[in-house]
């Protein structure tokens, strides 16, 4: 019927160790990959409102394959008056979604349950990214610290250090139509 509690506990501990040790510089695989892709199903079912305002999903095309991809990203900042949403590429410029956007392959942005076609993309300069990250860090200190650890980046706490760090983890803005 079920597994004995000791075996289940061992499996859960093994999984928890895997998640805790996960390095965002490598592509996920196995159950963890499935777990990371689960939010896309939420958006595709038009239930994106369950994700709140801290996440959005982008639909983008592969640079070479032209295959449609969906990626859920955490929102690092917003300019509400402009309907502009800002995200961070935690794996730097090598992230597939980031490279697809650089190639001009954005199809749509989902915020909540609403799909926005025709959104424009803006790649932030490190100075502006550092200001956005400072605000994010102030609002979500624990999360910011854990994210920096998992991304393998850090800075000395100074404004100059933050700007230098943002050269490694660029930010992208989506202006919704």
C-alpha positions in Angstrom: 0.0 0.0 0.0 2.5 2.6 1.1 6.2 2.5 1.9 7.4 1.9 5.4 7.9 5.2 7.2 11.7 4.7 7.5 12.1 4.2 3.8 9.8 7.2 3.0 11.8 9.4 5.4 15.1 8.4 3.8 13.7 9.2 0.3 12.4 12.6 1.5 15.7 13.4 3.2 17.6 12.4 0.1 15.3 14.6 -2.0 15.7 17.5 0.5 19.5 17.2 0.3 19.3 17.3 -3.5 17.2 20.5 -3.4 19.4 22.2 -0.8 22.5 21.4 -2.8 21.1 22.3 -6.1 23.3 24.7 -8.1 21.3 27.0 -10.4 24.3 27.1 -12.8 23.4 23.6 -14.0 20.2 22.4 -15.7 17.8 20.5 -13.4 16.9 16.9 -14.1 14.6 14.2 -12.9 11.9 14.9 -10.3 13.4 18.3 -9.6 13.0 19.3 -13.2 9.4 18.2 -13.1 8.9 20.2 -9.9 10.3 23.3 -11.4 8.1 23.1 -14.5 4.9 22.5 -12.5 4.0 26.3 -12.3 3.8 26.4 -16.1 0.8 24.1 -15.9 -0.8 26.6 -13.4 -0.5 29.4 -15.9 -1.6 27.3 -18.8 -4.8 26.3 -16.9 -5.5 30.1 -16.5 -4.9 29.9 -12.8 -1.9 32.2 -12.7 -3.6 34.4 -10.1 -2.7 31.6 -7.7 1.0 32.6 -8.2 0.3 36.1 -7.0 2.3 39.1 -8.2 5.7 37.7 -7.4 5.8 35.4 -10.5 5.1 35.7 -14.2 5.5 33.3 -17.1 7.0 34.1 -20.5 6.4 32.3 -23.7 9.4 32.4 -26.0 10.8 30.6 -29.0 14.0 28.7 -29.4 16.7 30.6 -31.2 17.4 27.8 -33.7 14.5 25.4 -33.3 11.7 28.0 -33.1 10.0 25.6 -30.6 7.7 27.3 -28.1 9.0 27.3 -24.5 7.4 28.5 -21.3 9.4 29.7 -18.3 8.1 30.9 -15.0 10.3 33.6 -13.4 10.2 35.4 -10.1 9.5 39.2 -10.3 12.3 41.2 -8.8 10.6 44.6 -9.3 7.9 46.6 -11.0 7.2 50.0 -12.4 3.4 49.8 -12.0 2.7 53.2 -13.7 4.4 51.8 -16.8 3.0 48.3 -16.5 6.7 47.1 -16.4 7.8 43.9 -14.7 11.4 43.1 -14.0 13.0 39.7 -13.6 16.5 38.4 -13.0 18.5 35.8 -15.0 19.9 33.9 -12.0 22.1 31.8 -14.3 23.5 34.8 -16.1 23.5 35.4 -19.8 23.8 31.7 -20.5 20.1 31.0 -19.5 18.2 29.6 -22.6 15.3 32.0 -22.0 17.6 35.0 -21.7 19.4 34.1 -24.9 16.1 33.5 -26.7 14.9 37.0 -25.6 18.2 38.5 -26.8 17.4 36.9 -30.2 14.0 38.7 -30.2 12.0 35.5 -29.6 9.4 36.7 -27.0 5.8 35.6 -27.8 3.9 36.6 -24.7 4.0 37.4 -21.0 1.5 36.0 -18.5 0.8 38.0 -15.4 -1.8 36.4 -13.2 -4.4 34.7 -15.5 -3.9 37.2 -18.3 -1.8 36.6 -21.4 -0.1 39.8 -22.9 0.9 39.5 -26.5 3.1 42.2 -27.9 5.1 42.9 -24.8 8.4 44.6 -25.3 11.7 43.5 -23.7 14.3 45.8 -22.2 17.6 44.7 -20.9 18.6 46.7 -17.8 22.0 48.3 -17.3 23.8 47.1 -14.2 23.2 50.4 -12.4 19.5 50.2 -12.7 19.5 46.5 -12.0 21.5 47.2 -8.7 18.8 49.7 -7.7 16.0 47.2 -8.4 17.9 44.4 -6.5 18.4 46.8 -3.5 14.6 47.2 -3.3 14.1 43.5 -3.7 16.7 42.7 -1.0 15.0 45.2 1.4 11.6 43.7 0.9 12.7 40.0 0.8 16.0 39.8 2.8 16.0 36.0 3.5 14.9 35.0 0.0 17.5 37.3 -1.6 20.3 35.8 0.6 19.2 32.2 -0.3 19.0 33.1 -4.0 22.4 34.7 -4.1 23.8 31.5 -2.4 22.1 29.2 -4.9 23.3 31.3 -7.8 26.9 31.3 -6.6 27.2 35.1 -6.5 27.8 37.6 -3.6 28.9 41.1 -3.0 30.4 43.1 -0.2 27.3 45.0 0.7 28.4 48.2 -1.0 26.5 49.9 -3.9 29.6 49.4 -6.1 29.7 45.7 -5.2 26.0 45.3 -6.0 26.5 46.9 -9.4 29.4 44.6 -10.2 27.3 41.6 -9.1 24.5 42.6 -11.4 26.9 42.3 -14.4 26.8 38.5 -13.7 23.1 38.2 -13.1 21.4 40.6 -15.5 17.8 41.9 -15.3 15.2 42.0 -18.0 12.1 44.2 -18.1 8.8 43.4 -19.8 6.7 46.3 -20.7 3.1 45.0 -21.3 1.0 46.2 -24.1 
